[in-house]
Amino acid sequence: MTDVLVCLKRVPDSSSEVVLTPDAQAVDGRFSGWTVSPHENCAVELAIRIAQDTGGSATVLTLGPEDAVDQLRGALALGCTGAVHIVAESAAYGPADVAREIAAVVASHEDEGRSYDLVLLGNDASDSGDFQVGVRLSYLLERPVVGGVNLVTVEGSEVTAVGEGADGRETYQVPLPAVVAVMEGGVDPRYPTVSGRMKAKKIEIETRSPVAEPSGAVRQRLTLPPPAPSSVQVLGEGVEAVPALREVLVNLGVVK
Amino acid sequence: MIVVLVETENDSVAEVSLETLTFARGLGDAGGGIPVDAVVCGALPDSVVSELASAGVRTVYHAGGPDFEAYGGGAWASAVQDAREQAGAVVVTAAGTNRGNEVLAHLAARWDVPMAANVLSFAGLSPFTVTRQVMGGAALEEMTLSKRPAVFSVAGHAVQASPAGAQGDASVVELSPSLSERDRVARVASASGADTGDADGLKDAKVVVGAGRGAGGPGGFSGVDDLASALGGKVGVSRVVTSLGWRPHHEQVGQTGTRISPDVYVACGISGAIQHWAGCASSKVIIAVNTDPEAPMVTKADYAVIGDMHEVIPALMESLR
């Protein structure tokens, strides 16, 4: 029976144009909408699978403003059975702050007799791309950590994590309790069912306040890269452009 | 002193590490001639030492033996930590790979200092300010790393790798870092190249033929496969293609897939969303085939054919025969 805590972050949807807040401190999600990083969608899927396979539980956690509850409800609709919301303006929280707040929840729940065997996180958030929260959390919890994996299974007191690394398909076998940072690619996240959505609405979400003031990131400002001037050479339309296309490929040396 | 964690591939220094060494040399030069040292974990063939010497490294710190034969983030971090102490380094850096970022995250946690991932450039030394990619490169972040050591990784292709001006020899210093039990267990237990799909081939391919939603379905890739084969390249796809289950994830090009830098990228039926652009922006020449002349992939490309990939590719294949 494996109890999993899976952590996710509300991030701006980056599939459309990126707009910055007036103080250039954040991406303005009011224009893009909000979502969850692909890595974290896979972490949620793995958490649910592990909980179901072992008869355990999958609790989802986020640190974010009031309306980040939408992302928690989304994970509950998929099959997570509990949720914790640390209500805070996440833009003020750097990776070390976030790791500290997650560690505080783990410790607090452990004091209440609710310990987590495994903490899953996304390898890196799609907005900040810090690559640090999982590792920093592992030091605070004094647990082993592996990252960059996309398949995670638990058997007995050991977690097996597999990913594509520099040496091919790499396998880690680590004793529980542990921290694992997940990448997209190993599993297909499920879609919520109607009954799942209905059930999610009824689950009580534990709300908490941060345990400490954030020390913040060391961000000075965000900027947008200048748009590169378009220098596209249109070779033509449809099949009539094929001779010109072939000539380009010849000139580039990929066709003889 | 600047210490660089160096990754190796097939008895050579990985290209991303050569880029990082080039970046570090630039930083050292701007600082008035700060030397650059390297750390290598695992095997250290003579060929790597020679390459590092050519890259301007004078001291190679090496952690070998059973604890370093297989990758482990904590163990590698302990090696860099030892090297940093011996060298008295004020800057510790690595390539912005999963390994590089993970090892640096261990160090940042141990030293309680900030870490900047995927840095593109430095804007100043006092205070030490760097610019890095966020949102997959759709935005840039300026960060000031005032604590020492400054810890940051260098984004792939942030600089072009180049040899140092002066040639010399590099000496090797063996490290014996002490490891915690957590560091020992969190390491690769086994590795196999048999099931990796074609991910590595895609990353290193000189030609990539990409396809997106315009393929129309899992059956819409035969022309793409044929063209990739004819051009001696690999197939890369957009995220929507893998999300729909049309092609496997190891072919995905983008922010959460493989980042490619081919000589030629032929992007067929791909709109060019930010996430995809993050993975292909380093291509030297981009050729877009798309029905929409306003698609970002078209406007950002070097060459474009406005048309249906299902018509253009077969006609091109016919002309290549």
Chai-1 contact restraints between the chains, C-beta under 6 A:
chainA,res_idxA,chainB,res_idxB,connection_type,confidence,min_distance_angstrom,max_distance_angstrom,comment,restraint_id
A,S14,B,M135,contact,1.0,0.0,6.0,A-B,restraint_1
A,S14,B,I274,contact,1.0,0.0,6.0,A-B,restraint_2
A,S15,B,A273,contact,1.0,0.0,6.0,A-B,restraint_3
A,V18,B,M135,contact,1.0,0.0,6.0,A-B,restraint_4
A,V18,B,A138,contact,1.0,0.0,6.0,A-B,restraint_5
A,V18,B,A139,contact,1.0,0.0,6.0,A-B,restraint_6
A,P38,B,T256,contact,1.0,0.0,6.0,A-B,restraint_7
A,D127,B,M135,contact,1.0,0.0,6.0,A-B,restraint_8
A,S128,B,V134,contact,1.0,0.0,6.0,A-B,restraint_9
A,G129,B,A117,contact,1.0,0.0,6.0,A-B,restraint_10
A,G129,B,V134,contact,1.0,0.0,6.0,A-B,restraint_11
A,D130,B,A117,contact,1.0,0.0,6.0,A-B,restraint_12
A,F131,B,N101,contact,1.0,0.0,6.0,A-B,restraint_13
A,F131,B,A105,contact,1.0,0.0,6.0,A-B,restraint_14
A,F131,B,A117,contact,1.0,0.0,6.0,A-B,restraint_15
A,Q132,B,A105,contact,1.0,0.0,6.0,A-B,restraint_16
A,Q132,B,M115,contact,1.0,0.0,6.0,A-B,restraint_17
A,V135,B,A105,contact,1.0,0.0,6.0,A-B,restraint_18
A,V135,B,H106,contact,1.0,0.0,6.0,A-B,restraint_19
A,V135,B,A109,contact,1.0,0.0,6.0,A-B,restraint_20
A,R136,B,A109,contact,1.0,0.0,6.0,A-B,restraint_21
A,Y139,B,A109,contact,1.0,0.0,6.0,A-B,restraint_22
A,P144,B,R182,contact,1.0,0.0,6.0,A-B,restraint_23
A,P144,B,V185,contact,1.0,0.0,6.0,A-B,restraint_24
A,P144,B,A186,contact,1.0,0.0,6.0,A-B,restraint_25
A,V145,B,A186,contact,1.0,0.0,6.0,A-B,restraint_26
A,V146,B,A186,contact,1.0,0.0,6.0,A-B,restraint_27
A,G147,B,E102,contact,1.0,0.0,6.0,A-B,restraint_28
A,G148,B,N98,contact,1.0,0.0,6.0,A-B,restraint_29
A,E164,B,T196,contact,1.0,0.0,6.0,A-B,restraint_30
A,E164,B,A199,contact,1.0,0.0,6.0,A-B,restraint_31
A,D167,B,A191,contact,1.0,0.0,6.0,A-B,restraint_32
A,G168,B,A191,contact,1.0,0.0,6.0,A-B,restraint_33
A,G168,B,S192,contact,1.0,0.0,6.0,A-B,restraint_34
A,G168,B,G193,contact,1.0,0.0,6.0,A-B,restraint_35
A,G168,B,T196,contact,1.0,0.0,6.0,A-B,restraint_36
A,R169,B,S192,contact,1.0,0.0,6.0,A-B,restraint_37
A,R169,B,D195,contact,1.0,0.0,6.0,A-B,restraint_38
A,R169,B,T196,contact,1.0,0.0,6.0,A-B,restraint_39
A,E170,B,V188,contact,1.0,0.0,6.0,A-B,restraint_40
A,E170,B,A191,contact,1.0,0.0,6.0,A-B,restraint_41
A,T171,B,A189,contact,1.0,0.0,6.0,A-B,restraint_42
A,T171,B,S190,contact,1.0,0.0,6.0,A-B,restraint_43
A,Y172,B,A189,contact,1.0,0.0,6.0,A-B,restraint_44
A,Q173,B,A189,contact,1.0,0.0,6.0,A-B,restraint_45
A,V174,B,V185,contact,1.0,0.0,6.0,A-B,restraint_46
A,V174,B,A186,contact,1.0,0.0,6.0,A-B,restraint_47
A,E184,B,T256,contact,1.0,0.0,6.0,A-B,restraint_48
A,G185,B,H249,contact,1.0,0.0,6.0,A-B,restraint_49
A,V218,B,P114,contact,1.0,0.0,6.0,A-B,restraint_50
A,V218,B,M143,contact,1.0,0.0,6.0,A-B,restraint_51
A,V218,B,T144,contact,1.0,0.0,6.0,A-B,restraint_52
A,R219,B,E141,contact,1.0,0.0,6.0,A-B,restraint_53
A,R219,B,M143,contact,1.0,0.0,6.0,A-B,restraint_54
A,Q220,B,E142,contact,1.0,0.0,6.0,A-B,restraint_55
A,Q220,B,T144,contact,1.0,0.0,6.0,A-B,restraint_56
A,R221,B,E142,contact,1.0,0.0,6.0,A-B,restraint_57
A,L222,B,A139,contact,1.0,0.0,6.0,A-B,restraint_58
A,L222,B,E141,contact,1.0,0.0,6.0,A-B,restraint_59
A,T223,B,L140,contact,1.0,0.0,6.0,A-B,restraint_60
A,L224,B,A139,contact,1.0,0.0,6.0,A-B,restraint_61
A,P225,B,L140,contact,1.0,0.0,6.0,A-B,restraint_62
A,S230,B,T299,contact,1.0,0.0,6.0,A-B,restraint_63
A,V232,B,A301,contact,1.0,0.0,6.0,A-B,restraint_64
A,V232,B,A304,contact,1.0,0.0,6.0,A-B,restraint_65
A,Q233,B,Y303,contact,1.0,0.0,6.0,A-B,restraint_66
A,V234,B,A304,contact,1.0,0.0,6.0,A-B,restraint_67
A,L235,B,Y303,contact,1.0,0.0,6.0,A-B,restraint_68
A,L235,B,V305,contact,1.0,0.0,6.0,A-B,restraint_69
A,E237,B,I306,contact,1.0,0.0,6.0,A-B,restraint_70
A,E237,B,G307,contact,1.0,0.0,6.0,A-B,restraint_71
A,G238,B,G307,contact,1.0,0.0,6.0,A-B,restraint_72
A,G238,B,E311,contact,1.0,0.0,6.0,A-B,restraint_73
A,V239,B,E311,contact,1.0,0.0,6.0,A-B,restraint_74
A,V239,B,A315,contact,1.0,0.0,6.0,A-B,restraint_75
A,A241,B,V305,contact,1.0,0.0,6.0,A-B,restraint_76
A,V242,B,A315,contact,1.0,0.0,6.0,A-B,restraint_77
A,V242,B,L316,contact,1.0,0.0,6.0,A-B,restraint_78
A,V242,B,S319,contact,1.0,0.0,6.0,A-B,restraint_79
A,L245,B,V305,contact,1.0,0.0,6.0,A-B,restraint_80
A,L245,B,L316,contact,1.0,0.0,6.0,A-B,restraint_81
A,R246,B,S319,contact,1.0,0.0,6.0,A-B,restraint_82
A,V248,B,Y303,contact,1.0,0.0,6.0,A-B,restraint_83
A,L252,B,V264,contact,1.0,0.0,6.0,A-B,restraint_84
A,V254,B,V207,contact,1.0,0.0,6.0,A-B,restraint_85
A,V254,B,L231,contact,1.0,0.0,6.0,A-B,restraint_86
A,V254,B,V264,contact,1.0,0.0,6.0,A-B,restraint_87
